């Protein structure tokens, strides 16, 4: 998507991982709202499932952050 040029110094791979991290972070925020909604409705099973999904995505965010650091280090000039 973003090619490495003087006009755009962000390599495609770096852009891709930044985008993945942003998407996951937005998902975590959404799950927090969904958990509140389910709690308000007394939907215990839904709360449990949203929490499980939130936990899984939070673990993936940590992995993505580590991987992104590796990608950033790769493109250091």
N, C-alpha and C positions, 0 to 999 in steps of 0.2 A: 504494500500500500504506500508506504513512505520510502522512496528510494534515497540512497545516500548521495546527496549532491550538496553543493555549497548553499543552495536555497533551503534545503531540508537536511540538517545534519543528524537526523534520527534514522538509523538503519531499520529496515523492515522487521527484523527479528526482535529488536528492542521495542519497537512500536507494538508488535504483536503481544509480547509479554506484559507490557504496560496496560494494554487493553484488556487482557485476560484478568490481571489483578484488579483493575477498575470494575469489571463486570462482577467478579466474585465479591468485592467489597460492597457493591450495590445490592447484591443478593443477600449478603449478611444483614444489611439494614432492612431489607424487605422482610426477611424471616422474623426479625425482632417485632415488626409491626404485625405480622401474621400471628405470632405467638400471643401478643396482646389481644388481638381480635378473637382468637380461639378461647383464651382465658375468659374474656368477657362473655362469651357464649356458653361457657361451661363445657366446652368440647375437649375433654381430657385427652382422648386419643389423638386428636389433631394437634394439641399442644405438644404431646410427646413426639409426634412425627416431625413437626416443625423444629423442635429442639434438636432432634437427631440430625436433620438436614443441616441445620445451622452449625452443629458441631463438626460434621463432615466437611462442610465448606470452610470453616475456620481452620481446620487442619490443612486443607488444600491451599489456603491463603499463605500459611506459613511455608509450605513447600515452594509455592510460586515465588515468594519473596526471596528465598534462598537461591532459587534458580535465576531470578531476575538479577540478583547481585552478580552471579557468575557471568551472565550475558553482559551486564554493564562493565565488568572487569575486562571481558573479552574485547570490547570496543573502545577501551581507554586509549587515548592517543598520547 
